[in-house]
Amino acid sequence: MTYQQVAKLAGSPRAFRAVGNILNKNRDPMIPCHRVIRSDGQIGGYAWGKERKKAILEQEGFLSTPGTVLTKDFFIRPVLSVAPSLLGKYLVRRIGAKTIAFKITEVEAYDGPLDKACHASKGLTPRTAPMFESGGIFYVYLCYGMHWMLNIVTGPKNYPAAILIRAAEDDSGEVISVINGPAKLTKALRIDKSLNAKPATPASGLWFEDRGIRFKNGQSLCLDQARFHHDCDITKCFCWERKFKIIRSPRVGVDYAGPIWSKKPYRFTLTKVK
């Protein structure tokens, strides 16, 4: 339960003041009560070392609102390392004065020239040129002549690898909206060829953010501030204990890659454990 929820139940702003006392100018009433930690690292009240607590909250993502933008360094890693680490991150789109953010829940990795399912297995062409650049730029292509597919390039220059963003969730409202397909995703975010080869930065109007979700041994620590609290009874809320896992499976629609590469478990899906 967050301090904001405690204050609502109590009909008093005391919980808000507690958070303000802890973080001084960095106050955030959405911080869950169970993360109020004393300077000795134990769970407790707000009489503790302010700087240590602030450092803990920053490390765990509670002070990264609206989010820490993922930089190029994040993407200049092997594609099979970047792909699962993108799950739980946010794809953010700015359209005019409006900003939309979707939480990524499914991706596919395409790993270099030997991967028969990867476009770059055919070599360098005008179409695949962005894949041969260093990580952190977009590779956007047209599928079936009608659907735009969004990929983020990974790894070093001249090693063509990329991640297809397959599905996401819009958790900005009371009810989570699922965008279950790469074509639906690009349509919802108005993504087209104009973003091809552009860097994943706010200046391009499309980028990625880390908003604090962390995984340990395949389990979510539920650090996305209050967004996971949307369907909870706030008087019995222990939703930071909800567990998620990452499922690996073969990629979709790549039978053309042959019996070996079509069965590589390069599809990563974020799934709630029931």
C-alpha positions as CSV (number, residue, x, y, z in Angstrom):
1,M,0.0,0.0,0.0
2,T,1.4,3.4,-0.9
3,Y,1.5,6.4,1.5
4,Q,-1.1,8.1,-0.7
5,Q,-3.5,5.2,-0.1
6,V,-2.8,5.2,3.6
7,A,-3.5,8.9,3.8
8,K,-6.8,8.4,1.9
9,L,-7.9,5.7,4.3
10,A,-6.9,7.7,7.3
11,G,-8.4,10.9,6.0
12,S,-5.3,12.7,7.0
13,P,-2.2,14.1,5.2
14,R,0.2,12.6,7.8
15,A,1.4,10.0,5.4
16,F,2.2,12.6,2.8
17,R,4.2,14.6,5.4
18,A,6.1,11.5,6.3
19,V,7.3,11.0,2.8
20,G,8.1,14.7,2.5
21,N,10.2,14.5,5.7
22,I,12.1,11.5,4.3
23,L,12.9,12.8,0.9
24,N,12.7,16.6,1.6
25,K,12.4,18.1,-1.9
26,N,12.3,14.7,-3.6
27,R,9.0,13.8,-2.1
28,D,6.7,11.2,-3.8
29,P,3.5,10.1,-2.0
30,M,3.4,7.1,-4.4
31,I,6.3,5.3,-2.6
32,P,5.0,2.1,-1.1
33,C,5.0,1.9,2.7
34,H,6.9,-1.4,2.8
35,R,9.9,0.5,1.3
36,V,10.2,2.8,4.2
37,I,13.7,1.7,5.4
38,R,15.8,2.9,8.3
39,S,19.4,3.9,7.8
40,D,20.4,0.4,9.0
41,G,18.6,-1.1,6.0
42,Q,15.6,-2.4,8.1
43,I,12.0,-1.6,7.4
44,G,10.8,1.1,9.7
45,G,9.5,4.6,10.0
46,Y,11.0,7.9,8.7
47,A,13.6,8.5,11.4
48,W,16.6,7.3,9.4
49,G,19.4,8.5,7.2
50,K,17.8,10.6,4.5
51,E,20.7,10.2,1.9
52,R,20.8,6.4,2.3
53,K,17.0,6.1,1.8
54,K,17.1,8.4,-1.2
55,A,19.9,6.3,-2.7
56,I,17.9,3.1,-2.2
57,L,14.8,4.5,-3.8
58,E,16.8,5.9,-6.7
59,Q,18.4,2.5,-7.3
60,E,15.1,0.7,-7.2
61,G,13.5,3.2,-9.6
62,F,11.0,5.0,-7.3
63,L,12.6,8.4,-8.1
64,S,12.8,7.9,-11.8
65,T,9.5,9.5,-12.9
66,P,8.7,10.1,-15.6
67,G,11.5,7.7,-16.3
68,T,15.2,7.3,-17.0
69,V,15.8,7.4,-20.8
70,L,17.7,4.3,-22.0
71,T,20.9,5.5,-23.6
72,K,22.9,4.1,-26.5
73,D,25.1,2.1,-24.0
74,F,22.0,0.0,-23.1
75,F,21.7,-1.2,-26.6
76,I,25.3,-1.8,-27.5
77,R,25.2,-5.2,-26.0
78,P,24.4,-8.7,-27.4
79,V,20.9,-8.9,-28.7
80,L,20.0,-11.9,-26.5
81,S,21.0,-9.8,-23.4
82,V,19.1,-6.7,-24.4
83,A,15.9,-8.4,-25.5
84,P,14.8,-9.8,-22.1
85,S,16.0,-6.7,-20.3
86,L,13.5,-4.6,-22.5
87,L,10.6,-6.4,-20.9
88,G,9.0,-4.0,-18.4
89,K,10.6,-1.0,-19.9
90,Y,8.4,1.7,-21.5
91,L,8.2,2.6,-25.2
92,V,7.4,6.4,-25.2
93,R,6.0,8.3,-28.1
94,R,5.6,12.1,-28.4
95,I,3.0,13.2,-30.9
96,G,2.6,16.9,-30.9
97,A,1.9,18.0,-27.3
98,K,0.8,14.5,-26.3
99,T,3.1,11.8,-24.8
100,I,2.1,8.1,-24.8
101,A,3.9,5.4,-22.9
102,F,3.4,1.6,-23.3
103,K,5.0,-1.0,-21.1
104,I,6.8,-3.6,-23.3
105,T,5.6,-7.2,-22.7
106,E,6.8,-9.2,-25.7
107,V,9.9,-9.0,-28.0
108,E,11.8,-11.1,-30.5
109,A,15.5,-11.1,-31.0
110,Y,17.2,-11.4,-34.5
111,D,20.8,-12.3,-34.0
112,G,23.2,-11.5,-36.8
113,P,24.1,-12.8,-40.3
114,L,23.9,-16.5,-39.4
115,D,20.4,-16.2,-38.1
116,K,18.3,-17.3,-41.1
117,A,15.2,-15.5,-39.7
118,C,17.1,-12.2,-39.6
119,H,16.7,-9.9,-42.6
120,A,20.5,-9.3,-42.5
121,S,21.2,-13.0,-43.3
122,K,20.8,-11.9,-47.0
123,G,23.6,-9.3,-46.5
124,L,23.7,-5.5,-46.5
125,T,21.0,-3.9,-48.6
126,P,19.4,-0.4,-48.6
127,R,16.6,-1.9,-46.6
128,T,18.7,-3.6,-43.9
129,A,21.4,-0.8,-43.7
130,P,20.2,0.4,-40.3
131,M,20.8,-3.1,-38.8
132,F,24.5,-2.7,-39.6
133,E,24.8,0.5,-37.6
134,S,25.7,0.4,-33.9
135,G,22.9,-0.2,-31.4
136,G,20.3,2.4,-30.3
137,I,18.6,3.3,-33.6
138,F,15.3,2.1,-35.1
139,Y,14.9,-0.3,-37.9
140,V,11.3,0.2,-39.3
141,Y,10.1,-1.9,-42.3
142,L,6.9,-2.6,-44.1
143,C,5.3,-6.1,-43.8
144,Y,2.9,-7.4,-46.3
145,G,2.8,-4.0,-47.9
146,M,0.6,-2.6,-45.1
147,H,2.0,-3.0,-41.6
148,W,4.9,-1.2,-40.1
149,M,7.2,-3.2,-37.8
150,L,9.3,-1.5,-35.2
151,N,12.8,-2.9,-34.3
152,I,15.6,-1.5,-32.2
153,V,19.1,-2.2,-33.4
154,T,21.6,-3.7,-30.9
155,G,25.2,-4.5,-30.6
156,P,28.3,-3.0,-32.3
157,K,28.5,-1.5,-35.8
158,N,28.6,-4.1,-38.6
159,Y,27.0,-6.8,-36.5
160,P,23.4,-6.8,-37.8
161,A,21.1,-7.6,-34.9
162,A,17.8,-6.1,-33.8
163,I,14.8,-6.6,-31.5
164,L,11.2,-6.6,-32.8
165,I,8.7,-5.0,-30.4
166,R,5.8,-7.4,-30.5
167,A,3.4,-6.4,-27.7
168,A,2.9,-3.9,-25.0
169,E,0.4,-2.6,-22.4
170,D,-1.1,0.8,-21.8
171,D,-1.3,1.0,-18.0
172,S,-2.0,4.7,-17.8
173,G,-5.7,4.2,-16.9
174,E,-7.8,2.3,-14.4
175,V,-7.9,-0.7,-16.8
176,I,-4.9,-2.0,-18.6
177,S,-5.2,-2.0,-22.4
178,V,-3.2,-4.7,-24.2
179,I,-1.7,-4.0,-27.6
180,N,-1.0,-7.6,-28.7
181,G,0.7,-7.4,-32.0
182,P,3.5,-5.5,-33.7
183,A,1.2,-4.0,-36.3
184,K,-1.3,-2.8,-33.7
185,L,1.6,-1.3,-31.7
186,T,2.9,0.8,-34.6
187,K,-0.6,1.9,-35.5
188,A,-1.4,3.0,-31.9
189,L,1.9,5.0,-31.7
190,R,1.8,6.3,-35.3
191,I,5.1,4.8,-36.2
192,D,6.1,4.6,-39.9
193,K,9.2,4.8,-42.1
194,S,9.9,8.3,-41.0
195,L,11.5,6.8,-37.9
196,N,13.7,4.4,-39.8
197,A,17.4,4.8,-38.8
198,K,16.5,7.5,-36.2
199,P,18.1,7.2,-32.8
200,A,15.9,6.1,-29.9
201,T,16.0,9.5,-28.1
202,P,13.4,12.1,-27.1
203,A,14.6,14.3,-30.0
204,S,13.3,11.7,-32.4
205,G,9.9,11.6,-30.7
206,L,10.3,7.9,-29.9
207,W,12.4,6.4,-27.1
208,F,12.6,3.9,-24.2
209,E,12.4,4.6,-20.5
210,D,13.2,2.6,-17.4
211,R,10.5,3.3,-14.9
212,G,11.7,1.1,-12.2
213,I,10.4,-2.4,-12.8
214,R,13.1,-4.9,-11.7
215,F,13.3,-8.7,-12.1
216,K,15.2,-11.1,-9.8
217,N,15.3,-14.8,-10.7
218,G,12.5,-14.2,-13.2
219,Q,10.2,-12.5,-10.6
220,S,9.0,-8.9,-10.7
221,L,9.6,-6.8,-7.6
222,C,6.7,-4.7,-8.7
223,L,8.5,-1.3,-8.6
224,D,6.4,0.5,-11.1
225,Q,5.1,2.9,-8.4
226,A,1.3,2.8,-8.1
227,R,0.4,1.4,-11.5
228,F,0.1,-2.2,-10.4
229,H,-2.3,-1.1,-7.7
230,H,-5.1,-0.4,-10.1
231,D,-7.2,-3.5,-9.4
232,C,-6.3,-4.0,-5.7
233,D,-8.4,-3.7,-2.6
234,I,-6.2,-0.9,-1.0
235,T,-7.0,-2.2,2.5
236,K,-5.4,-5.6,1.6
237,C,-2.8,-4.6,-0.9
238,F,0.3,-6.7,-1.1
239,C,0.7,-6.4,-4.8
240,W,4.5,-5.8,-4.6
241,E,4.6,-9.6,-4.1
242,R,3.0,-10.4,-7.4
243,K,5.3,-12.5,-9.4
244,F,6.0,-12.4,-13.1
245,K,8.2,-14.5,-15.3
246,I,9.8,-14.3,-18.7
247,I,8.8,-17.1,-21.1
248,R,11.1,-18.0,-24.0
249,S,9.6,-19.6,-27.1
250,P,10.2,-19.8,-30.9
251,R,9.6,-16.7,-32.9
252,V,6.4,-16.2,-34.8
253,G,6.1,-16.6,-38.6
254,V,9.7,-17.6,-39.3
255,D,9.2,-21.1,-40.8
256,Y,11.2,-19.9,-43.8
257,A,14.3,-19.9,-41.6
258,G,14.5,-23.7,-41.6
259,P,14.2,-26.4,-38.9
260,I,17.0,-25.0,-36.8
261,W,16.6,-21.2,-36.8
262,S,12.8,-21.2,-36.8
263,K,12.9,-23.1,-33.5
264,K,15.4,-20.9,-31.7
265,P,13.8,-19.6,-28.4
266,Y,14.4,-16.0,-29.3
267,R,10.9,-14.8,-28.4
268,F,10.6,-13.3,-24.9
269,T,7.2,-12.7,-23.2
270,L,6.4,-11.2,-19.8
271,T,3.8,-13.4,-18.1
272,K,2.0,-13.1,-14.8
273,V,2.3,-16.1,-12.5
274,K,-1.2,-17.1,-11.5
